[in-house]
Amino acid sequence: MATPDWTRIETLPAVPLRDLFAADPDRLGLLTADVADIHFDFSKTHLDAAALDAFAALARDAGLAAKRDALFAGEAVNVTEGRAAEHTAERGEGADDSVARAAAFHARMRGLIDAIEADALGPIAHVLHIGIGGSALGPELLIDALGREGGRYDVAIVSNVDGSALEEAIASFDPHATLIVLASKTFTTTETMLNAQSALDWMREHGVDDPYGRVVALTAAPDKAIEWGIDETRILPFSESVGGRYSLWSSIGFPAAIALGWDAFEALLDGAAEMDRHFRLTDLRSNVPVLAAFADLYYTQNRGCATRGVFAYDERLRLLPSYLQQLEMESNGKSVTAEGEPVGRATAPITWGGVGTDAQHAVFQLLHQGTHIVPLEFVAVIEGGDTLAEDHHRQLLLNAFAQGAALMAGRANPDGARAYPGDRPSTTILLDELEPRALGALLAFYEHRTFVNAVLLGINPFDQFGVELGKEMARAAEQGGQDFDPSTTDLIRRAFG
């Protein structure tokens, strides 16, 4: 739907990036900020004072400040399902009752971890975490990013229902020293429950007398976990108002807490809370999730960009693009407003990405010289995570910075094959160090950025009905009660006879 605010944004002049720098000596002051030891640089985007004015007007008319307050107050911001979205309460920022409940659930989780570390469930060397979507992506990212030096437990996270994934995870595990962790908000997720049953069968086949005695459940439906056979003392609940892709701060973070240690998990929460306070209390023009959303919307609405690339110039953050795919595309991949009316404009871009410097030798040809304009995001860390010669990390960072500079500057050449058009946008996010507090703040930044995008588009980021139809049809096919098109019918016949 065209409104004066959107028309103003859609008709902003396309001023080249180099001209924007030349016209404003304080451009860095306008479009960079530091929060929780993270430096955010939006200066290589096409945002300028006029664009900020236009987006600020849109934010005002969309009621962003009031909706932000409603989010933190625990109001029913998930309007299609009639409930709150209280992931911020898990890190101490929200309605008092919700914060207290989250703290109690965290204390229960810590108590169980203490008991496991004291061998109350017998000697444990391996942790097999079974979940899918938000019940797996968040914990896996945390452990891969922060747990590379190893710890007391060997943790494997399995999400895919493909049996090869489970077999690979348990190949080196001793079933007599394995703890199974089942993560499912509803405790009915088909893929998770099938993997769980197969893991229990593996334990039985190897002579474990009481496999259920080695199972921990992470769920918002504890009654269903009890019905399934798990003792109440090994059930770690979390609130129904915490969505799956926002749940790593809750009991879903159990595998990270046990793998990294409780102090690391608390630091993760503290960093996220610091970003929460920044988002809640900082003026919109200096607010990093808001500025990021302004840039996102500029490129989808003004430039027609259908994708956004995220490149982690740090091997420890290799799973970040996958994590963001769910967060951003499941949240904002909608075509109707919160009131059920057609949005009438582009919503979430396709999030994709990779790891530098590998990606430079794969996809950056298109990014520099292709016909698509793709806003990029470079995420890097000043302090390296290796013990090799410092040249490794120096080259890594210089490549990250040089890519952003080259995309913006371009290079003329009479030979078109060697010409670079330039004026291609990027954002750089630079962490001082990859430690729990900074990672917590970074992930909370992405959550709030996603929320701001949704508010300005008028959509609900907290439901995900789009994932249901395919699953329903798969269940119906399993039961023989689904009539498919000729192509799908033929594929099923070829696979199963």
N, C-alpha and C positions, 0 to 999 in steps of 0.2 A: 504494500500500500504506500502510495506517495504521500508524504507529508512535507510541510515546509522544512522541517529539520533534515529529513533524508534528502530532499532536493538540494539543500545547501551543501550537504556532504558529497552527493553525487556529482555536483558541478564545481567542486574545488579544482582550481587550475593545477595542471600537471607540471609543476616546477621541478627541473632536474635537481638531483641531490647536491651536485657540486655548487649549483647556484644558491641553494638553501644555505649551505655552509658559508658561502661568500657574503650573503646578505645579512647574516646574523653572527657576529663574533662570539656571542654567548650561547650558541646553539647547544654546546655540551651542557651548560648550566640548565638549559631548558629541558633537555631530554635525556639526562642521566640521573641516576639516584643510587644510593647505597643503603641497603637494608640487611641486617643480620649477616654482615660480612660477605654480602653478595653485591656486586656492581652490575647495574642494569644500564645498558647503553642502547637507547632507541634513536640515536641521532642519525643513523644511516637509513631510517625510514623516511617517508615523505611527509610525516607530521611536521607542522609548523604552527605558529601562533594562530593563524586563521583556522587551521584544521582543529586545533585544540578548542578554539572558541565554538566551532560548529558542533563538535562532539560534546562539549560541556553543556550546550543548549539541549542536545538530544538527551543527555543523561538527566538533566533537570526535568525535562518534560516526561521522561520515562519513569521518574520517581526512583532513581537509582539509590539515593541516600536512604530513603524510607524503606526500600526493599532490602537493602543491606542491613538496616537495623532490625527488620523483621526476621531475617536469616539468623542473626545472632540472638534474638529474643526467643527463638524456638517457636515462632509462629508457623502456621501451615503454609509454607512457601511452595511445597509440592502440591499444587492445587488439584491436579487430576486424581491424585490418590488421597488427598485430604489429610496430609501429615507434614510434620516439620522435616527439616534436613539438618540434623544436629551433629555433623562430624566435627564442628568446631568445639562443641562441648567436650569431646574426647580429649582435647588439649587445654581445657580450662576456660574457654571463652564461649559463654552462652548463658542460657537461663540457669538460675541457681540450682533448681531441682535436677536439671539434666546434667550439669557439671558434677553435682554430688553423686548422682547415679553412675556416671562414667568413672569417677574416682573409685567408687566401691567395686565396680567391675575390674578396674585395673588392679586394685588391691587383691582381689580374688585370683587374678591371673598371676600376680607376683607370688602369692602364697603357693599356688600349684607348681610354679617354676622352682621355688625353694624346695618343695617336697621332692620333685623329680631330681634336682641336683643332690639331694640327700639320699638318693636311691630308694625312695619310698615305693617306686614301681619296679624295683629291681635295677640292675645296672643297665643304663641306656647309653649307647654310643651313636645311634643313628636316629634321625627324625624324618619320617616320611609324611610330608604335608600334602594333602589331597584337597583340591578346590578347583574353581574355574573362574575366569573373569576377574573381578575385583578381589575375590577370595584367594587368588594366586598371584596376580601381576604385581600388586603392591609389595607383599612379603618377599617375592623373588627379587624385585628391584633392590630392596633394602639390603638383603643378604649379599647379593652380587656386588653391590657398590661398596658396602662397609665391612664385609666379612671375609675378605680375601686372605687375610693373614691366618685364617683358621681359628678354631675354637674347640671347646670340649665336644661339640656334637657335629656330626656329619649330616647336613640337612639337604634333602632333595625335595623339590616341589613338582608335583605332577598335576597337570590340568587336562591334558588331552585324553579323550576316551580311547584313542588308539592304544591298543595293548602294548605296542612297542615302547611307548613312553614310560609306562609303569615298569615293564621288564628292565629297561635301561636303568631306571632309578634304583631298583632294588638289587641289581646284579651284584654289587659289592657289599650289600648289607647283610648283617647277621640277624636273622629273624628273632633270635632270642634276646637281642640287644636293641631292638627297634621300637620306637614309639610311633604310633600312627596318629596323625592329627587330621580330623575331618572338618573342613571349613565350608559351611553352607548356611546362608542366612535363613532359608526356609527348611532346611534339612530334607528337601525333596528333590534337589537338583539331580537329574537323571545321570549325567556323566559322572558326577562326584560319587553318587551312591554305588554305581557299577564299579568304579575303580576301588572304592572302599571294600566292597564285597570280595573283589579279587585279591586285595591285599590281605584280608583276613584269611582267605583260602590259602594263600601263600604261607602264612604263619602256621596254620593247622597242618599243612602238608609237611612242614619242617619240625613238627613236634611241639609247638608252643601250646601248652595246656589250656590257657585262658586268653585267647587273643583279644577279647573285649576288654580285658583288664589292662591292655596296653594301648587303649584308644582314648584320645582327648577330643572333645567336640567343641567347635567354635560356631555359635549359632544365635540367632534371635528367636529361635523356636525351641527352647530347652525341653519342653514336653515331648516333642517329636524325637529328640535325641534319646530321651529316657525310654520311649517306646521302642526305639531301635535297638536298645540293649546297653546303653552307656550309663555307667553309674553317675549319679548327680554330682559327686565330688570331682568328677573329671569333665564337667561341662562348664565352659566359659561363655556366659551369655554376653550379648551386646544389644543395644537398643534397636527397636524396629525402625526408629527414625534415622538410623545411619545407613545410607545407601551403600551398595556393594562396592562401587568404584571409589567411594570416599571412606572405606572402612579400615584401611591399614592402621589407623590410629587406635582402633578398638581392639577387642580380643582377637580379631583377624590378624593382628600384628604379633601374635604369640610366637610363631616360628622365628621371627626376627628378634624378639625379646630373649628367647632362649639361646639363639645362636650368637647374638651380639652382646648379651648381658643387659641387665635391667638398667644400669646407668646410661647405656647408649640409647635404650628405648625412651627413657625419660628426657634425654637431651634432644631426641628427635621431636618429642611432643613440645618441648620448650621452644625449639626453633620455629615450629609451625605456629605456636601461640604468638611469637614475636611478629610473624607476618600477619597473623589475624589482627593484632592490635594496629599494625601499620595500615592495613586495609580499612579497618573500622574507623580510625581516628584521623587519617591524613587527608588533606585537601585533594580533590580529584585530580588536579593538574600535577601534583607531585606524587601521586599514588601509583605504585608500579603495576599492580594488576589492572588498574583502570587504564593507564597509558598503553599497556600491552593490548588490551581489548580495543582501544581506539585504533591502534595500528592494524589489528586484525580486520576490523570492520572497514577501515579505509580501503584495504586491498580487495576485500570481497565486494564491497558496494561501489567503490569509485573506479577500481581497475579491473574488476571482473575476474580476480584470481580465484581459482577453484581449489588450489592446494596450498599447503604451508609445509616447508621442510624443516626438520629439527635435526641438527647434527651435533652429536656429543664428541668433542675433542678430548675425550678421556675414556679409556677402555672400561673403567669402572662404571661408567654411565651408559653402557651399550644398550641396556634395556629401557632407557628413558623413552625413546620414540615409541616403543610398543606400549608402554604404560600410558603415554599421552594419547595414543590412538583411542584407547577405550575411554579415557577421561573426557576427551573433547568430542569425539564423534558419537559416542553413546549419549552424552549429555545434550549436545546441541545439534545432532543430526535429525532435525525435525522439520516438518513442512507446515505445521499449523501453530497458531499462537496458544498461549495458555488458556484462552477462551475457546479454542477449537476452531478458529477461523484461519483460512489460508494466510500464511505469512506474506506472500506476494513478493519475496525477494530471496536472494541467496542466504543460507544460514551458515552452518559450520563448513569450513573448507576441509578437504581431505588432508588429514595429518599423516605425514610419512617422514622417513629420515634414515639415518645410519650413523656410522662412526667415522670420524676423521682419523687418519688420513686415507683410510680405505676408500671412502666415498669419492674422494677427489679423482680417483682413477677409474671411477665407474659412472657416476651420474652427473658430475660437475660440468662435463662437456655441454649437456643440455642447459644447465643452469646459467652458464656463461654465454653460450652462443645459440641456444635454441630459441624457438618462437614463443615459448611460454614464459610469462613472468611469474616467478615463484618467490614469495617472501621467505627468507631463510632465518633460522635462529641458530646461532653458534653458542654452545654451552661448554665452557672450559674451566679449568681449575689451575690457580697459580702454583700451588704446591703439588708436585707430582706424587704418584703412588708407587714408584719403583725405586730400586736401589742402584740402578745402573748409572752410567755416566750422565751428567746433567744435559748433555747434548740431546738425548732422546726427548726429554720434556721441553727443552727449549725449541727444538724443531717442531714439535707438536703445536705449541702455542703460536709460534711465528706463522705456521701454516694457517691456523685458524684466523689470526688477525689479517694475514695477507689475502685470504679468500674474500673477506668482507670488503677490504680496500679495493681489490680487483673487480669485484662485482659492481661496486659503485663507480669506479673511475673508468673502466673500460680502456680500450686502446684503438685508435683509428689506424687503418691500414688499407692502401689501395687494393690489396689482395683480399677479397672478401672472406676467404677461408681463414685468414689470419687476423680479421678484425673482430673486436669485442665491443658490442654496443654500449655496455655500461649502464649506469642509472638503475641498477638492480638492487632491491632493498635487502637489508639484513638487520637483525638485532643481535647483540652480543650480551650474554649473561656470564659473568666471570666470578667464580667463587674463590675466596682466599684459600680455602682448604676443603677437601671433601671429608667432612666429619658429620656426625649425626645431627647436630644443631642446624648446620647450614643446609643439609639435605632436607630436613624437616621444613625449613623456611622455603626452600625452592619448590617443594611439592605443594605446599599450601598456596604459594604464589600462583601456581598453575590452576589450582582449584578455584581461587577467587577470580582469576582472569576468565575462566570458563563461565562463572556465574555472571560476571559483568556483561560478557557477550550475550548471554541469554536474556538478561534484563533489557538490554538495549534493542534486542530483536523482538522482545515480547513473548518469548517462548519459555517453557518449563524445562530446566535442565535436569530435573530429578526423577523423571520417569523414563522408561525404556521399553515401551510396548513393541517397538520394532523388532525386538529379538524373539518374540513369542511365536509368530506364525510358523516359521520354519520348524521350530521345536514341536509345535502341536501336530504338524503334518507328519513329522518323523515318528511321533508316538502313534499316530493313527495308522501309519504304514506298518509299523511293527505289529499292530493288532489286526491288520488286514481290513481296516475300515476306511480307507482313503482311495477315492478315485482320482488318478493322476492323468495328466496330459499324455499323449502317445510317447513322447520322448522319455519322460520320467518312467513310465510303465516299462518301456523297453530296457532302460538302464537297470531297473530292479530285477527284471527277468534275467538279464545277462549276468548279474552279480549273484543271484540266489537261485536261479533256475525256475 
